[in-house]
C-alpha cells in the first residue's frame, strides 16, 4: 500500500475514528459498497424515468440489473 495511504489510515486511527488498520479497511469497503448500491439506485431510477428499464418495485429492478 502506498505510504500516503498508510499515513492517512494511521491519522484516522489517531483521531479515534477507528481502532486499527483492519477496522479502517473494513469501514472503507462498507462505504464503497454503500456508494455502489446508491449509484445503482440512482441509475435504475434514471432508466425508469427515461423508459429505458424495467418498471415496478425498485428492489426488483435492482435484482434484474445485477443478473443482466
N, C-alpha and C positions, 0 to 999 in steps of 0.2 A: 504494500500500500504506500502511496506517495507520502513523504514526510509531512507535507502541509495538511493532509487529511488526518494523519495520526495526531498531529498537534491540535487540530480542530476538535477531534474526539476527546483528547485529553482536556481541552479547555471546557468542554461540556461536562466532563466528569468533575472538574474542579469547581464548576459553578453549582454543582449539586443537582443538575437536571437529570443525570443518570448516575448509576453507581459504578459502572465499569464499562470497558470497551465492548464486551459482548452485549450488554444491555443497550448500548448506543447503536450497535449494528441492528439488533432486533427492532428497536424503535424506528430506525431509518427504513428498514424493509417494510414494516407495517405501514408507515407513512406513504411509501411508494405504492404499495398495494392499494391503499385507500384512494390515492390520487388516480391510479389507473381505473378503478371502479367508478369514480366520479366522472372521469373523462368518458368512459363507456356510456354512462347515463346521459350525459350531455349530447354525445354523438347519436345515440339511439333516439333521443328526443328530437334532435335536429332532423334526422332522417324521416321520422314520422311526420313532422310538420311539413316537410318538403314532399311527402308522398313517396319517398324512396325506400321505405322499410315496412316492416310488419306493423299492424295496429293491434291494440289490445293492451293487456296488462304489461307494464314496464318490465316486471321481473321475467315474464315470458319472452319478451323481446330480447332481453339481455341473454337469456339461455339460448335462444335461437342464434344470436350473433356469435356466441362462444363456440357453438357447434358447427358454424358455417365454414 
